[in-house]
Amino acid sequence: MNGYEGLSVDSKIALAKARAANVQPSDPWFYISFSGEHDFNGGCVVQAPDAIAAVARTHALGINPGGEALIVEIGDAEIFEDQDRNRLLSKRELIERFDGVRTDGTRA
């Protein structure tokens, strides 16, 4: 149970925004990849209590370019440098930094 069950869409959005505004150091990190109909719109790493709040956090940070979102909980964001967290990364930046890096931080 994540607390969103049985809520209206508006209530879910309000709850996600509230959770996104109250991130705790123990909360997990999420990688979010955004894509349009034909293009990659960017990716980011944000900390939030859950995946829905992570998307709300991208809106609050002004780093949500729109489109479809693929969300993966990565737990700890140690493989991401501080400057690569909480900002939208381009395809080129992601490839330069993480090509061949697994989610546990090891290289393929």
N, C-alpha and C positions, 0 to 999 in steps of 0.2 A: 504494500500500500504506500503510495507516495503523497496522499492527501489531495489529489486532483479528482479522484473518483466521485461521480455524481454532481460535480459542479458545472454550472453553465460556462460557456466559452468566456464570457466577460469575467466571471469569477476566477477561472483558471488563469487568465491573463493577469489579473490583479494579484493573485497569489504568487505567480511566477515572478512578477516585478518586485514584490515584497521580499521574496527569498533572494533574488538577485542583488538587492540592495543591502542584504545582511550576510555577506559572505564571511565565513569563518576559516581560520587557518587550517582546520582539519577537513574542510570540504575538498572533494576530489576535483581534478582538472579534466577538462573536456577539449578534444580537438573537434572543431566544426569546419567542414568543407562546404562552401557555397557554390552552387552552379546554376546557370541559367539554362535555357532550352538547348543551347549549342556551345556554351562557353563556361569555363571555370571562372568563378567570380572572386576567388580568394579563399584563404583558410585562416583560422585563428585558434589560439589556445586560451581558454578562460577558466576561471575557478568559480564553481557554483555548487549549491547543495544537490542539484539534480539536473538532468538534461534539459528539461523545459525552462528552468531558471537560467541555464547557461545561454540559451537563445535570447532570453529576456535581457541578460547581461550584455550581450553583443549590441543590442539596441541601445541600452543605457550608455555604453561606451562609445557609441557612434561608429561601430566597426562592422555592422551588418549591411552588406551590399545588396541584400535581397536574393531571391531565387530559392531553390530547394536547398535544404540543409541536411547533411549527413553528419551525425553526432556520434562520437566515440569517446567513452570514458577512458582516460589514460591514467587515472589515479594520480601519480606524482608527475610533475612536469620537469623533472631534473634534466631531461635531454634538451629542454628548451631554455635558452639563455633568457635572462630577465628582459632584455630588450625585444625578445620575440614573443613575449606573453602580452595578452590584452591589447593586441593590435592586429589589423588585417595584414596578412602576408600574401604576397603575389606568388604565382606559380613558380617563377624564377627563384624567388627567395626560398621557397620550400624545397625545391630541387637542390639548390646550392648547399643548403644546410643539412638536409635530411635524406638525401638520396641513399637508399640502402640501409637506413637506420630503422631497426625494429622498435616497437613500442616499449621494450624493456631497456632501450638505450644502446644495445649492442648493434654492431654492423653486420649486415648480411654477407 
